[in-house]
Amino acid sequence: MKGKLSPLLILLAAMLWGTTGTTQAFAPETAHPIAIGATRLAVGGIFLGLMVLLIGKLDLKHLPIKTTILASLSMALYQPLFFSAVSITGVAIGTVVAIGSAPILSGLIEWLYLKKRPAKVWWCSTFLSIIGCLLLFSNNESVNVDPVGITMALGAGVSFAVYALVSSTLVEGRSSLSVVAVVFTLSAIWLSPFLFIFDMSWILSFRGIGASLQLGIMTTGIAYFLFAKGLIHVSASTAVTLTLAEPLTAAVLGVFLLGEYLNIISWLGILFLLLGIGILIWPFRTPANEKELSIAQK
C-alpha cells in the first residue's frame, strides 16, 4: 500500500509547487524573485526544523556528511538559477527548459552513475509530458531565447535532478522529516546572504508575510517532505517526471485565480501532461506491475 501511495505523494508535492507562481503574483511588487527564493528556503528550513524538534526525530549521527551537503547545495543552487532564468528568458522558456530538462537529466544520471536503465514506460511518459509542457506554454508571448538564461535554466534542471537523486539515497532507512529538515536548513544558510543583498522591507507587509508563509511552509516544508517520502518507493527519474504536474497546476490556477487565458494548443498540452503522468502512475496500481517496473529499472 505504501508503494502505491508514493507516486501520489510526489504528485501532491508537485501540485503544491505549482502554487508558487500564483503566490508570487500576490506578493508585493518590490519583492525580487531571488529574495523570494531565499525567503522561501529560510521559512521552510525553520518550519521543518521546528517540526522535527517537536516530534523528536532529529538524527544527525547517521546522515552521511558529503551526501547531505550535496543535496543542500543542489537545492540552494536551484533557487537563484531558476528564478534568474525566468527573469531573463521569460516564464515560458525558463520553465520549460528547467523543469522539462530535469526528468531527462535525472534518467541519464541514474543510467550513467547508478547503472539503472529507465523503463520504457518512463521514456514514453517523459516524452509525452515534455511535449505537453511545450504546448502548454506555447501561448505565452513573453519569450526571449537568451543563451545566458537558457544556460541558467539547464543549470536549474541539473540541480533539481541531482537533488532528487541524492535525496533518494538519503531517505533510505532514515526519517524523511529529519532528512529534509537538515537539508533545507543547510540550503537556507547557503542562500542567507541574499537576504542582506536585496531589499527585504516587503516582507513586513501583510501580503509579504502571507506570501512568505505560503511559500515557506506549503510549497517548501510540506511539499519537499512529501517528495522525500515518495522517493522511498519511487526512483528519482520517475519522481522527477511526476513533478511535471507542477506547470500543469500553475496553468490551471492561472486560469481560475489570475484570469489568464489558455488557447486550444495549451489545453492540448494539459492533455499530454495528464496522459504522461497517468501512464507513469499506472504500473503502481498492482503489486505485480510495480515489481515489473522495479525490475525494468535495474
C-alpha positions in Angstrom: 0.0 0.0 0.0 2.8 2.4 0.8 4.4 1.8 -2.6 1.1 2.6 -4.3 0.7 5.9 -2.4 4.3 7.1 -3.1 3.6 8.5 -6.6 0.5 10.2 -5.3 2.7 11.9 -2.6 5.0 13.2 -5.2 2.1 14.4 -7.3 0.7 16.3 -4.3 4.2 17.8 -3.7 4.3 18.9 -7.4 0.8 20.4 -7.1 1.9 22.4 -4.1 5.0 23.6 -6.1 2.6 24.7 -8.8 1.1 27.3 -6.5 4.4 29.1 -6.3 3.8 31.3 -9.3 0.3 32.3 -8.2 1.6 33.1 -4.7 4.3 35.3 -6.2 1.6 37.1 -8.2 0.0 38.2 -4.9 3.3 39.1 -3.3 4.4 42.8 -3.1 5.8 44.1 -6.4 9.0 45.2 -4.7 9.9 41.6 -3.8 12.9 40.5 -6.0 12.5 36.9 -7.3 15.8 35.8 -5.9 14.9 37.3 -2.5 11.6 35.4 -2.6 13.5 32.2 -3.3 15.9 32.8 -0.3 13.0 33.7 1.9 11.2 30.6 0.8 14.1 28.4 1.9 14.6 30.3 5.2 11.0 29.9 6.2 10.9 26.3 5.0 14.0 25.5 6.9 12.8 27.0 10.1 9.4 25.3 9.8 11.0 21.8 9.2 13.5 22.3 11.9 10.7 23.1 14.5 8.7 20.2 13.3 11.5 17.7 13.6 12.4 19.0 17.1 8.8 18.8 18.3 8.3 15.3 17.0 11.8 14.3 18.3 13.0 12.6 15.1 16.2 14.6 14.6 19.0 12.2 13.8 22.3 13.8 12.8 24.6 10.9 13.6 23.7 8.6 10.8 23.5 11.2 8.0 26.4 11.0 5.5 28.0 14.4 5.6 29.1 14.7 1.9 25.8 13.4 0.5 23.8 15.8 2.8 25.9 18.8 1.8 25.5 17.9 -1.9 21.7 17.7 -1.5 21.6 21.1 0.3 23.9 22.8 -2.3 21.8 21.4 -5.1 18.6 22.8 -3.7 20.3 26.1 -2.8 21.6 26.5 -6.4 18.3 25.6 -7.9 16.6 28.7 -6.5 18.7 31.5 -7.9 19.3 29.6 -11.2 15.6 29.1 -11.8 14.4 32.5 -10.8 17.2 34.2 -12.8 16.4 32.1 -15.9 12.8 33.0 -15.7 13.6 36.7 -15.3 15.9 36.6 -18.3 14.1 34.3 -20.8 10.5 34.7 -19.5 8.3 32.3 -17.7 7.6 30.1 -20.7 11.1 29.3 -21.9 12.6 29.3 -18.4 10.1 26.9 -17.0 10.1 24.5 -20.0 13.9 24.3 -20.1 14.4 24.0 -16.4 11.5 21.7 -15.5 11.5 19.9 -18.8 15.2 19.1 -18.8 15.2 17.7 -15.2 13.4 14.4 -16.0 15.8 13.6 -18.9 18.9 14.6 -16.9 17.7 12.6 -13.9 17.2 9.5 -16.1 20.6 9.9 -17.7 22.3 10.4 -14.3 20.7 7.2 -13.0 21.7 5.3 -16.1 25.3 6.5 -16.2 26.2 6.6 -12.5 23.8 4.1 -10.8 23.6 1.8 -13.8 19.7 1.9 -13.6 18.2 1.8 -17.0 14.9 3.7 -17.1 11.9 1.6 -18.1 10.2 2.0 -21.5 7.1 3.4 -19.7 9.4 6.2 -18.2 10.7 7.2 -21.7 7.1 7.3 -23.1 5.8 9.2 -20.1 8.7 11.7 -20.1 8.3 12.3 -23.9 4.5 13.0 -23.6 5.0 15.2 -20.5 7.7 17.4 -22.1 5.6 17.8 -25.3 2.8 18.7 -23.0 4.9 21.4 -21.3 6.0 22.9 -24.7 2.4 23.0 -25.9 1.1 24.4 -22.6 3.4 27.4 -22.7 3.2 28.0 -26.4 0.6 30.7 -26.0 3.0 32.9 -23.9 4.2 35.9 -25.9 6.9 37.0 -23.4 9.6 34.7 -24.9 13.3 35.7 -25.1 15.7 33.0 -26.1 18.8 34.3 -24.3 21.8 32.0 -24.1 22.7 33.0 -20.6 19.1 32.4 -19.5 18.9 29.0 -21.2 22.2 28.0 -19.5 20.8 29.0 -16.1 17.6 27.1 -16.8 19.6 24.0 -17.7 21.7 24.5 -14.5 18.4 24.6 -12.6 17.4 21.3 -14.2 20.7 19.7 -13.3 20.4 21.0 -9.7 16.9 19.5 -9.2 17.9 16.2 -10.9 20.9 15.9 -8.6 18.8 16.8 -5.5 16.2 14.2 -6.3 18.9 11.5 -7.0 20.8 12.3 -3.8 17.7 12.6 -1.7 16.5 9.2 -2.8 19.7 7.7 -1.1 19.4 9.9 2.0 15.8 8.7 2.8 16.7 5.0 2.7 16.2 3.7 6.2 16.0 7.2 7.7 13.3 9.6 8.8 12.2 11.6 5.8 11.3 14.6 8.0 14.7 14.6 9.6 16.4 14.4 6.2 14.5 17.3 4.7 14.9 19.4 7.9 18.6 19.1 7.8 19.0 19.6 4.1 16.7 22.7 3.9 18.3 24.2 7.0 21.7 24.0 5.3 20.2 25.3 2.0 18.8 28.3 3.8 22.2 29.0 5.3 23.8 28.9 1.8 21.3 31.4 0.5 21.1 33.6 3.6 23.5 36.3 2.1 20.8 37.2 -0.5 18.6 38.3 2.4 21.1 41.1 3.0 21.8 42.0 -0.6 18.2 42.7 -1.7 15.5 45.0 -0.2 13.5 42.9 2.3 11.1 45.6 3.5 8.3 43.9 1.6 8.3 41.0 4.0 6.9 43.2 6.8 3.7 43.9 4.8 0.5 41.8 5.2 0.9 40.4 1.7 4.6 39.8 2.2 4.0 37.8 5.4 1.3 35.8 3.7 3.4 35.0 0.7 6.4 34.1 2.8 4.4 31.7 5.0 2.7 30.1 2.0 5.9 29.6 0.0 8.0 28.5 3.1 5.5 26.2 4.8 3.3 24.8 2.0 5.5 24.9 -1.2 8.8 24.1 0.6 8.4 22.5 4.0 5.3 20.3 3.4 5.9 19.8 -0.3 9.5 18.6 -0.1 8.7 16.4 2.9 6.0 14.7 0.7 8.5 14.5 -2.1 11.1 12.8 0.1 8.5 10.4 1.5 7.6 9.4 -2.0 11.2 8.8 -3.0 11.4 5.9 -0.6 9.4 3.7 -3.1 9.9 5.6 -6.4 13.1 6.0 -8.4 14.5 9.5 -8.8 13.9 9.6 -12.6 10.3 8.6 -12.2 9.8 11.1 -9.4 11.2 14.0 -11.4 8.9 13.2 -14.3 5.9 13.1 -12.0 6.9 16.6 -10.8 5.9 17.9 -14.3 2.4 18.2 -12.7 3.8 21.5 -11.3 3.4 23.5 -14.5 0.0 21.9 -15.1 -1.2 23.0 -11.7 0.3 26.5 -12.2 -1.5 26.8 -15.6 -4.9 25.8 -14.1 -4.5 28.2 -11.2 -3.6 30.9 -13.6 -6.8 30.4 -15.4 -9.1 30.2 -12.4 -7.4 32.6 -10.0 -5.5 35.1 -12.1 -7.8 35.3 -15.1 -5.2 34.0 -17.6 -6.2 32.7 -21.0 -5.2 29.3 -22.5 -5.7 28.6 -26.2 -6.6 25.2 -27.7 -3.0 24.2 -28.1 -2.3 24.9 -24.4 -5.3 22.7 -23.4 -3.9 20.0 -25.7 -0.6 20.4 -23.7 -2.5 19.8 -20.5 -4.0 16.6 -22.0 -0.5 15.4 -23.0 0.7 16.1 -19.5 -2.2 14.2 -17.9 -1.5 11.2 -20.3 2.2 11.3 -19.5 1.7 11.3 -15.7 -1.2 8.8 -15.9 0.8 6.1 -17.7 3.7 6.6 -15.2 1.4 6.1 -12.2 -0.5 3.1 -13.7 2.3 0.5 -13.0 2.0 1.3 -9.3 -1.7 0.2 -9.2 -0.9 -3.5 -8.8 1.9 -5.2 -6.9 2.8 -7.3 -9.9 3.2 -4.4 -12.2 5.0 -2.4 -9.6 7.5 -5.3 -9.2 7.9 -5.5 -13.0 8.6 -1.8 -13.2 11.2 -2.0 -10.5 13.0 -4.9 -12.3 12.9 -3.0 -15.6 14.6 0.0 -13.9 17.6 -2.1 -12.7 
